[in-house]
Amino acid sequence: MAVTEVAPDKTERWTAQWKELYAEVVTTGLCTGCAGCVVACPHDVLGYNDSEGIYKPFHLEEELGPDDCIHGQRGCTSCTRACPRFRTWETEIDAAMFGRTRTMAEVDGISKDIILARASDDFVHKTGQDGGLVSAILIWALEKGMIDAALVSYLEGDGSSWKAIPGVARTKDEVLRGAGSRYTYSANTMAYAEAVNSGAEKIALVGMSCQSSVPPVMSVRKAGKPARRFVLNIGLLCSKTFDDAIFEELFEAKYGLKKQDMVKMNIKGVFQIWMKNGDYHEVPLKECHAWTREGCKTCPDFAAEHADISTGGIGKYNDWTLTIVRTDLGREIIVKMLEDGSIIGRPGDDDPGAIELLRKLSRVSRKRWPETAVPEPAVVPPPKPKAPAVDAPA
């Protein structure tokens, strides 16, 4: 993950600390719960509340209360430097990663290539979500020594709770154990300390769109050691996640579907659920909206716009991954994996509907960004003019 550090104006000095982060992000609805601030805090005074429906950082010290920090008063600014929703985050990251800010037409972010890809290994393909691409990339990067560990999500316990939790993958088996999608939230960045304590120096992050902006914002704002350890950033297309309560309050209460009997889920226009007994069910997405996690309601990033490689299962093919290659590193990885047969690729134009859906959902997400915040994340292209009506022949 190459990011060019953009030096601030010499007349400016970054002074924003937890007090500003709390007032401008944590309490305003902008906080996605990505936990970048928690990971970056060098004094370990930020905790993370992952209780159902919350997913937010909080201040641990009592001296100045929940909304201020003694270390911040003394000059520590790590938390605001690591926040991918604080002030001008989008334009800062765009300029650092791509050397420019995006055009209005680039509603899904700046990219180099859009392809369809899948793992060539049948077991990886079958075990992973859609094309199994993310699993294939992590396995390849571990085997090549590009990374020491990856921050991923697992299911808690035996998996029957469907509670997503952050974890570290260091081997092929661990990568495959974390394969598949969860539609409740896991702040995968929170596994950073575990990875470092295990000796990892080259870390990959697999995270939803909000999390994929954490490594580059840390780099451009110089947020300390974590910024230097993230070397690969894989983003997951994400329109929203749901509170864990959706399992009991909707799936079980209305449809009689118990989470301990579920084996797989996906979202393709509907919420798809597969059961242990072989049954398959579809739940209309409009019925799920009431359980949308608070941190997702103002998030403008569907397309994981600041990842090296953004991936998702949208489109007409259930066994291919829509793959957006954004950086030189991302392109290098995909090209080498295609050359050595680790993955199979085909042109993105083979599924034009997927690309159109990518841009449609990106527009929808960007419209959620509130008017009270900086304007850039809400910018979308104007609607296409309607074709003039043609009078029927007499």
C-alpha positions as CSV (number, residue, x, y, z in Angstrom):
1,M,0.0,0.0,0.0
2,A,1.9,3.0,-1.3
3,V,0.9,6.4,0.0
4,T,2.7,9.6,-0.7
5,E,2.8,11.7,2.4
6,V,1.5,15.2,1.6
7,A,3.1,17.7,3.9
8,P,0.7,20.2,5.5
9,D,1.2,23.9,4.9
10,K,4.1,25.1,7.0
11,T,1.9,27.7,8.7
12,E,-0.5,25.0,9.8
13,R,0.1,22.7,12.8
14,W,-2.1,19.7,13.4
15,T,-3.5,20.2,16.9
16,A,-6.9,18.3,16.8
17,Q,-7.1,15.7,19.5
18,W,-9.8,13.5,21.1
19,K,-11.8,16.4,22.2
20,E,-12.4,17.4,18.6
21,L,-12.8,13.8,17.4
22,Y,-15.5,13.2,20.1
23,A,-17.4,16.4,19.2
24,E,-17.1,16.2,15.4
25,V,-17.3,12.5,14.7
26,V,-18.1,10.2,17.6
27,T,-21.2,12.0,18.7
28,T,-22.5,13.3,15.4
29,G,-23.3,10.1,13.5
30,L,-20.1,10.2,11.3
31,C,-18.3,7.5,13.3
32,T,-18.4,4.2,11.5
33,G,-16.8,2.2,14.3
34,C,-13.7,1.4,12.2
35,A,-11.5,1.7,15.4
36,G,-8.7,3.4,13.6
37,C,-8.4,5.8,16.5
38,V,-8.2,3.0,19.0
39,V,-5.4,1.2,17.1
40,A,-3.4,4.4,16.7
41,C,-3.6,5.6,20.3
42,P,-0.1,5.4,21.8
43,H,-1.3,5.8,25.4
44,D,-3.9,3.0,25.4
45,V,-6.6,5.4,26.7
46,L,-9.2,4.6,24.1
47,G,-11.5,1.6,24.4
48,Y,-14.0,0.1,21.9
49,N,-17.6,-0.7,22.7
50,D,-18.7,-3.5,20.4
51,S,-21.9,-4.1,22.2
52,E,-24.9,-4.7,20.0
53,G,-25.9,-1.5,18.2
54,I,-23.0,0.6,19.4
55,Y,-19.6,-0.1,17.9
56,K,-17.9,3.1,19.0
57,P,-14.6,4.2,20.6
58,F,-14.7,5.7,24.1
59,H,-12.2,7.4,26.4
60,L,-11.0,5.3,29.3
61,E,-9.5,7.9,31.7
62,E,-11.7,9.7,34.2
63,E,-9.5,12.8,34.7
64,L,-11.1,14.9,32.0
65,G,-14.3,12.8,31.4
66,P,-15.4,11.1,28.2
67,D,-15.1,14.1,25.9
68,D,-11.5,15.2,26.6
69,C,-8.1,13.7,27.0
70,I,-5.1,14.8,29.1
71,H,-2.7,13.4,26.5
72,G,-4.5,15.4,23.9
73,Q,-4.2,18.5,26.0
74,R,-0.5,17.9,26.1
75,G,-0.2,17.6,22.3
76,C,-1.1,14.0,21.3
77,T,-3.1,14.0,18.1
78,S,-2.9,10.4,17.0
79,C,-6.6,9.6,17.2
80,T,-7.7,12.4,14.8
81,R,-4.8,11.5,12.4
82,A,-6.1,8.0,12.2
83,C,-9.8,8.8,11.7
84,P,-11.1,8.3,8.1
85,R,-14.1,10.5,8.8
86,F,-12.4,13.5,10.4
87,R,-12.6,16.7,8.4
88,T,-11.1,16.5,4.9
89,W,-10.2,12.8,5.0
90,E,-11.4,11.9,1.5
91,T,-9.5,14.6,-0.5
92,E,-6.4,14.1,1.7
93,I,-6.3,10.3,1.0
94,D,-7.1,10.7,-2.7
95,A,-4.3,13.2,-3.2
96,A,-1.8,11.0,-1.3
97,M,-2.8,7.7,-3.0
98,F,-3.4,8.9,-6.5
99,G,-1.7,12.2,-6.8
100,R,-5.0,14.0,-7.5
101,T,-8.5,14.3,-6.2
102,R,-11.3,12.4,-8.1
103,T,-13.4,13.9,-10.8
104,M,-17.2,14.1,-10.3
105,A,-17.7,11.2,-12.6
106,E,-15.5,8.9,-10.4
107,V,-18.3,8.3,-8.0
108,D,-16.9,4.8,-7.1
109,G,-13.4,6.2,-6.6
110,I,-10.2,6.3,-8.6
111,S,-9.2,3.0,-10.2
112,K,-7.0,1.5,-12.8
113,D,-8.9,-1.7,-13.8
114,I,-12.2,-3.4,-13.2
115,I,-12.2,-7.2,-13.8
116,L,-14.0,-10.3,-12.8
117,A,-11.8,-12.8,-10.9
118,R,-12.0,-16.0,-9.0
119,A,-9.6,-18.4,-7.2
120,S,-8.3,-21.2,-9.5
121,D,-8.0,-23.6,-6.6
122,D,-11.4,-25.4,-6.4
123,F,-11.4,-25.7,-2.6
124,V,-10.5,-22.0,-2.1
125,H,-13.2,-21.1,-4.6
126,K,-15.8,-23.2,-3.0
127,T,-14.9,-22.2,0.6
128,G,-14.7,-18.4,-0.1
129,Q,-17.5,-16.0,-0.8
130,D,-18.4,-15.6,-4.5
131,G,-15.1,-16.1,-6.4
132,G,-13.0,-16.7,-3.3
133,L,-10.7,-14.0,-4.6
134,V,-9.8,-12.4,-1.2
135,S,-8.8,-15.8,0.3
136,A,-6.7,-16.5,-2.8
137,I,-4.9,-13.1,-2.5
138,L,-4.2,-13.6,1.2
139,I,-2.9,-17.1,0.7
140,W,-0.7,-16.0,-2.2
141,A,0.7,-13.0,-0.3
142,L,1.5,-15.1,2.8
143,E,3.3,-17.8,0.6
144,K,5.3,-15.1,-1.2
145,G,6.4,-13.4,2.0
146,M,4.6,-10.2,1.1
147,I,2.7,-10.2,4.4
148,D,3.2,-11.9,7.8
149,A,-0.4,-11.7,8.8
150,A,-3.8,-10.5,7.8
151,L,-6.5,-8.8,9.9
152,V,-9.8,-10.6,9.0
153,S,-13.0,-11.6,10.7
154,Y,-14.0,-14.9,12.2
155,L,-17.3,-16.2,13.7
156,E,-17.3,-16.4,17.5
157,G,-17.1,-19.8,19.0
158,D,-18.3,-22.6,16.9
159,G,-19.9,-20.2,14.4
160,S,-23.5,-20.8,15.4
161,S,-23.9,-17.4,16.9
162,W,-23.0,-15.6,13.7
163,K,-21.2,-13.0,15.8
164,A,-18.4,-11.6,13.7
165,I,-15.2,-10.9,15.6
166,P,-11.8,-9.5,14.5
167,G,-8.9,-12.0,14.2
168,V,-5.5,-12.7,12.7
169,A,-4.8,-15.1,9.8
170,R,-1.2,-16.3,9.5
171,T,-1.7,-19.5,7.5
172,K,-3.7,-20.8,4.7
173,D,-6.0,-22.7,7.1
174,E,-6.6,-19.6,9.1
175,V,-7.4,-17.6,6.0
176,L,-10.0,-20.2,4.9
177,R,-11.5,-20.4,8.4
178,G,-12.2,-16.7,8.0
179,A,-13.7,-17.0,4.5
180,G,-17.2,-16.0,3.7
181,S,-19.3,-12.9,4.3
182,R,-20.8,-11.7,7.6
183,Y,-23.4,-8.9,7.5
184,T,-23.0,-7.8,11.1
185,Y,-20.0,-5.6,12.0
186,S,-16.5,-6.6,12.9
187,A,-13.8,-3.9,13.4
188,N,-11.0,-6.0,11.9
189,T,-8.5,-3.3,12.7
190,M,-8.9,-4.3,16.4
191,A,-6.8,-7.5,15.7
192,Y,-3.8,-5.3,15.0
193,A,-2.3,-5.6,18.5
194,E,-2.7,-9.4,18.3
195,A,-0.8,-9.5,15.0
196,V,2.0,-7.2,16.3
197,N,2.3,-9.3,19.5
198,S,2.7,-12.4,17.3
199,G,5.7,-10.7,15.6
200,A,4.0,-9.5,12.4
201,E,5.7,-6.5,10.7
202,K,4.0,-6.7,7.3
203,I,0.2,-6.7,7.8
204,A,-2.7,-6.9,5.4
205,L,-6.1,-5.5,6.3
206,V,-9.3,-7.0,4.9
207,G,-12.1,-4.6,5.9
208,M,-15.3,-3.1,4.9
209,S,-15.1,0.2,3.0
210,C,-14.9,2.4,6.1
211,Q,-12.0,0.3,7.5
212,S,-10.1,0.4,4.2
213,S,-9.6,4.1,4.5
214,V,-7.8,3.6,7.9
215,P,-4.3,2.7,6.6
216,P,-4.0,5.5,4.0
217,V,-5.3,8.2,6.4
218,M,-2.8,7.0,9.0
219,S,-0.1,7.3,6.4
220,V,-0.9,10.7,5.0
221,R,-1.4,12.2,8.5
222,K,1.6,10.4,10.0
223,A,-0.2,8.5,12.7
224,G,2.7,6.4,13.9
225,K,3.9,2.8,13.7
226,P,0.5,1.3,12.6
227,A,0.7,3.3,9.4
228,R,4.1,1.7,8.5
229,R,3.0,-1.9,9.2
230,F,0.0,-2.0,6.9
231,V,1.4,-3.1,3.5
232,L,-1.7,-4.4,1.8
233,N,-5.2,-3.1,1.9
234,I,-8.1,-5.2,0.6
235,G,-11.5,-3.5,0.7
236,L,-15.0,-5.1,0.7
237,L,-17.8,-3.5,-1.2
238,C,-20.4,-2.5,1.5
239,S,-23.6,-0.6,1.6
240,K,-24.3,-1.3,5.2
241,T,-24.1,-3.9,8.0
242,F,-26.8,-4.9,10.5
243,D,-27.1,-5.1,14.2
244,D,-26.8,-8.6,15.6
245,A,-30.4,-8.3,16.8
246,I,-31.6,-8.9,13.3
247,F,-31.2,-12.6,13.8
248,E,-33.7,-12.9,16.6
249,E,-35.9,-10.0,15.9
250,L,-36.5,-10.5,12.1
251,F,-35.1,-13.8,10.8
252,E,-36.3,-16.0,13.7
253,A,-39.3,-14.0,14.9
254,K,-40.9,-13.5,11.4
255,Y,-39.5,-16.4,9.3
256,G,-38.6,-19.0,12.0
257,L,-35.0,-19.1,10.8
258,K,-32.7,-19.8,13.8
259,K,-29.1,-18.5,13.4
260,Q,-27.7,-21.8,14.7
261,D,-29.2,-23.5,11.7
262,M,-27.8,-21.2,9.1
263,V,-24.7,-22.2,7.1
264,K,-24.3,-19.3,4.6
265,M,-25.7,-15.9,3.8
266,N,-25.3,-13.4,1.0
267,I,-26.9,-10.2,-0.4
268,K,-27.8,-10.0,-4.0
269,G,-30.9,-7.8,-4.2
270,V,-32.3,-9.8,-1.3
271,F,-30.9,-11.2,1.9
272,Q,-30.1,-14.8,1.0
273,I,-29.9,-17.5,3.7
274,W,-28.9,-21.1,3.4
275,M,-29.8,-23.6,6.1
276,K,-28.2,-26.8,7.4
277,N,-31.1,-28.9,6.1
278,G,-30.5,-27.6,2.6
279,D,-33.3,-25.1,2.6
280,Y,-32.8,-21.7,1.0
281,H,-34.7,-18.5,1.9
282,E,-34.8,-15.0,0.7
283,V,-35.7,-12.0,2.9
284,P,-36.6,-8.7,1.2
285,L,-33.9,-6.1,2.0
286,K,-36.5,-3.5,2.8
287,E,-37.5,-5.5,5.8
288,C,-33.9,-5.4,7.0
289,H,-33.4,-1.7,7.0
290,A,-34.7,-1.1,10.5
291,W,-31.6,-3.0,11.8
292,T,-29.1,-0.9,9.9
293,R,-26.1,-0.2,12.1
294,E,-26.0,3.5,13.2
295,G,-22.4,3.9,11.9
296,C,-23.5,2.9,8.3
297,K,-26.3,5.5,8.0
298,T,-24.1,8.4,7.0
299,C,-21.2,6.4,5.4
300,P,-20.5,7.6,1.8
301,D,-18.2,4.8,0.7
302,F,-19.8,1.8,-0.9
303,A,-16.8,0.9,-3.1
304,A,-14.0,0.7,-0.6
305,E,-12.5,3.6,-2.5
306,H,-9.1,3.7,-0.7
307,A,-8.1,0.0,-0.9
308,D,-5.4,-1.4,-3.1
309,I,-8.0,-3.8,-4.4
310,S,-11.7,-3.5,-3.8
311,T,-13.8,-6.7,-4.1
312,G,-17.5,-7.6,-4.0
313,G,-20.1,-10.2,-5.1
314,I,-22.4,-7.9,-7.1
315,G,-23.5,-8.7,-10.6
316,K,-25.1,-11.7,-12.3
317,Y,-22.3,-14.2,-11.6
318,N,-22.5,-15.9,-8.3
319,D,-19.0,-17.5,-8.5
320,W,-17.0,-14.5,-9.7
321,T,-15.7,-11.5,-7.7
322,L,-16.1,-8.0,-9.1
323,T,-12.6,-6.7,-8.6
324,I,-11.6,-3.0,-8.7
325,V,-7.8,-2.5,-9.0
326,R,-6.9,0.9,-7.6
327,T,-3.1,1.1,-7.0
328,D,0.1,0.0,-8.6
329,L,0.5,-2.6,-5.8
330,G,-3.0,-3.9,-6.5
331,R,-2.3,-4.2,-10.2
332,E,1.1,-5.9,-9.6
333,I,-0.6,-8.5,-7.3
334,I,-3.4,-9.3,-9.7
335,V,-1.2,-9.5,-12.8
336,K,1.3,-11.9,-11.0
337,M,-1.5,-14.1,-9.7
338,L,-3.0,-14.3,-13.2
339,E,0.4,-15.1,-14.7
340,D,1.1,-17.9,-12.2
341,G,-2.4,-19.3,-12.4
342,S,-3.4,-18.5,-8.8
343,I,-6.5,-16.8,-10.0
344,I,-8.6,-16.8,-13.2
345,G,-9.7,-13.5,-14.7
346,R,-12.1,-12.1,-17.3
347,P,-13.0,-8.6,-18.4
348,G,-15.3,-6.6,-16.2
349,D,-17.2,-5.7,-19.4
350,D,-18.5,-9.4,-19.4
351,D,-20.9,-8.1,-16.7
352,P,-21.8,-4.5,-17.5
353,G,-24.7,-4.7,-15.1
354,A,-22.3,-5.2,-12.2
355,I,-20.3,-2.1,-13.1
356,E,-23.5,-0.1,-13.5
357,L,-24.7,-1.4,-10.1
358,L,-21.3,-0.5,-8.6
359,R,-21.8,3.1,-9.6
360,K,-25.4,3.2,-8.7
361,L,-24.8,2.0,-5.2
362,S,-21.9,4.3,-4.9
363,R,-24.1,7.3,-5.8
364,V,-26.7,6.1,-3.2
365,S,-24.1,5.9,-0.5
366,R,-22.5,9.3,-1.2
367,K,-25.9,10.9,-0.9
368,R,-26.0,9.8,2.7
369,W,-23.1,12.0,3.7
370,P,-24.6,14.9,5.9
371,E,-24.7,18.5,4.7
372,T,-23.2,19.5,8.1
373,A,-19.8,17.9,7.2
374,V,-17.2,18.7,4.6
375,P,-18.9,18.6,1.1
376,E,-16.6,16.5,-1.0
377,P,-17.8,13.0,0.1
378,A,-21.3,13.9,-1.0
379,V,-20.4,14.9,-4.6
380,V,-22.1,12.8,-7.2
381,P,-22.5,13.3,-11.0
382,P,-25.7,15.1,-12.1
383,P,-28.5,12.7,-13.3
384,K,-28.5,11.9,-16.9
385,P,-31.0,14.0,-18.9
386,K,-34.1,12.2,-19.9
387,A,-34.5,11.4,-23.5
388,P,-37.1,13.7,-25.1
389,A,-40.5,12.1,-25.6
390,V,-41.1,11.0,-29.2
391,D,-44.6,11.6,-30.5
392,A,-46.3,8.6,-31.8
393,P,-47.0,8.7,-35.6
394,A,-50.5,9.9,-36.5
